[in-house]
Every structure is written in C-alpha cells, then in structure tokens.
Amino acid sequence: ASVRKSVERCATLRDLRTSERQADQKKHAPKAKPERERQASADHLATEAPGEGPYTSDALEETIEEKQVQASKDEQSVEASEEVRKSETVHAEPIEDTFDDESVKEPVGERRKRKIPGFFFCIAIPLFSAVISLLYLCSLLNQRMDWDIPLGLDLMGIDLVGTREAQIFHIKKEDAVNAGMGESHELFSKIELVPSEDGKPFTIPNLDLVMLWCPSGTFQMGSPLDEAGRRDDETPHTVTLTKGFWLGKYEVTQFQWEEIMGNNPSNFNAPSLPVEEVSWMDVTAFCLKLTELERTADRLPSGMAYQLPTEAQWEYACRAETKTAFSFGDSLTTRQANISGWPGETTVVGEYPSSAWGFYDMHGNVWEWCADYYGEYPRGTVRDPVGPENGSERVLRGGSWDYSIGNARSADRNRYGPAFSNYSLGFRLSLRPTSK
C-alpha cells in the first residue's frame, strides 16, 4: 500500500511537471522536448524509492503543493499576457479612430494633402516662371525687332505698352489707344507733352520722343594733353552755357523719322533702331518740319525750335559733369556701348547703360550730327559758342558701332560734308531758342 501510494504521488508529480512545461512553452514558446525524453524523465522519477533521494514522503507532498500553486500562477500569468497583447493590438489602430474630439482628429487623406504644397513649390512655380519668361521674351522680340511671334504677355492680358518704359520701344500712341488705353490713360497723363519753364522732361506726342533738360553751367571742353587717343583739334578751353536746353534722351529712331518724313533711308531696318544713312541736310529738314507741326498744334513755346545741338551743348550733356575720357570713366567696354564693330550693326536705342544725366548711347551706336561748322576751338573762356560762321564740313560726335573706342571719347570730333550720309551717321534732337 505504501509503495502504491508513493507511485500515485509520483504520477501526480509527473502530471504537474507536464503542466508546468506546457505553461512555460506558451509563455516563452520554446521547442517542446521530444516525447522520448519526457517519458525517460517520468520513468526515472517513478522508479525512485519512497523516502529516498530528494523526494521523501513529506517533502514530496510539500513539493506537489508548491508546484500546484506555481502552475496556477503560471496560468494566470499566461492569461494576463494574452490580455496585454490583445490590448496592444487594439490600440495600434489608426490614431484618428481613438480620439473623441473632432478638432483633434486628422483624416487619413490629410496626410496625402500635406504633400501637395511641396509639389506646388518644387514644380508648379518654376514651370509658371518659365512660361512667363518665355512670353516676356516673345513680347520684347515682337516690339524691339518688329517680329510677329504669335506669343507674348498679351495672351495673359499684360501689355508692355502700359509701362512708362514703353518710350524705349517707341510704340505709337494710336496703337496704345487701339489697345484700349485711351487718351486719358495714366501713361499719357503722367508725361508732360509741352515744354515747361521749370525744365521738366517731356515727350513729343505721337512720337514718344523723350526730351531731358540740361541746366546751364560751366565745363572744360576738349581733352587734356595726356588723354589717351586725343587729337590736336581737341584744345582744352572753358565754356559757359548761360541757358539750359532740352536734349533727346535717345537717338532719333526710324519709327520717329518715318512718322515725320514718310520714308526710311536706313540700312539696318527696325522701328526702334536709330535712323542712319541721313545727311546733315536731311536731319535739318526733319527739325524744321517737326517744329512746324508742333507750332501748329500749339505745343511749342514762343521763340523755341527743334534743332541739332551745338557742339558745346553736345559735349556738355555727354560729360554730365565728368572730366574723364568717357562719361563712365577713363575706359569703355563693349558692355557699356556699341563700339568697335561689336555686335557689327546698330542696336536698339537704350540698349546700353545711360550716363549720369540719363542720356543713352552718347558713346557709340551712330555718329550724331551737330549744328556747328567744323573749325578750330577758340582759346580762353567762351560763352554759348556756336562754332565758326562758315565752313565746308559739319561736326559729328560720339563715335559709332563700326569705329574704335578712341572715337567714342567725350572730346573726340569728326566731320563730313553736309550732304554726306552712310550707315553709321544719325542724330539726336535738341530744343533750344531759335538760332539767329
């Protein structure tokens, strides 16, 4: 009976150990021992004699109770672990489903929407800028080169005529009116159309020919003896201009010439290029006709006339209070003026930088006729000089696109007969008291 009881207790202990191993397997997921190994362990336990080894009767009974308690705790621990795992699975659902506050919820699609601004800034804006740049370039080519590209800012309702710098492109005023600007458009209301006594800049109507005021003053005319490239006819002397005068901001263009004279003698053809192939006699006829038209329209003050500037007035405006070889300093580059055969033709007026007084192309582009006969300078100080009383040649100033840098100096002088013309000769308009 005692042996039987010991065997039964061993069997019970074996069952408890089996349950314990199963609980450990659920918790740690170890590999289950082979059935043969478990059976060997149980047989070894069953063969131990009662009261021998570690399993005496009292100790065995106590161990069985401890194992039962431990097995119960292990089962509870496994169940608790399962509950925690299930709870974590539930809380892993999308965040928007766990919030009750509608103001905090973020729909799933919102995360995709936040990517749209990145696309907009990285692709859409550069693409839009490229399109606008292309349209602007087409507009410039259409207006400056008289091309007819079927693209431009006008496709977007933007017209370069509506800017004050439209004067550079010499757009006809009637074309602007036809474009819907009207006579009262601010472009025209802000521009003086009649010369005023206070010397404000003004624009000759229908020609978009801008005239800038040059105040009276004193300057050193000619060149110093040490100036590079100087000639013997550039004797330095002091000149005082007692009265101010207006001078064209740009060289007279082909568009302006054709509006007054009805023809275009130029070799290089485009409305905004300077007119050339004109003689001194041709440009004098232009001045007389323009003066007559403006007097008829009652837009010309009494005693004033459109004329060529005197040689002294031209150099005074070109220097713009400088004493250097050029208005930009003692050197000049092809980035500052159209000279030395680069780019090999006349360029649109206003293409290069202006002088300190706002005049364009005083150096290069085309030679500019002056009113004076060519002759030697007077010595000493003179007031309001107008050149010799007679002569066979007229003065030209400023150099041109096919002449050297030295010919573009502020003091350089050139001369031709009054009937001579070629593709490097043009002019700039002046408004001053009628010559006697």
Beta strands, then each sheet from edge to edge (+ up, - down):
strand 1: 202-204
strand 2: 209-214
strand 3: 217-221
strand 4: 237-241
strand 5: 245-248
strand 6: 304-307
strand 7: 367-373
strand 8: 381-383
strand 9: 394-397
strand 10: 414-416
strand 11: 425-426
strand 12: 430-433
sheet 1: 1+ 2- 5+ 12- 6+
sheet 2: 3+ 4- 8-
sheet 3: 10+ 9- 7+ 11+
end
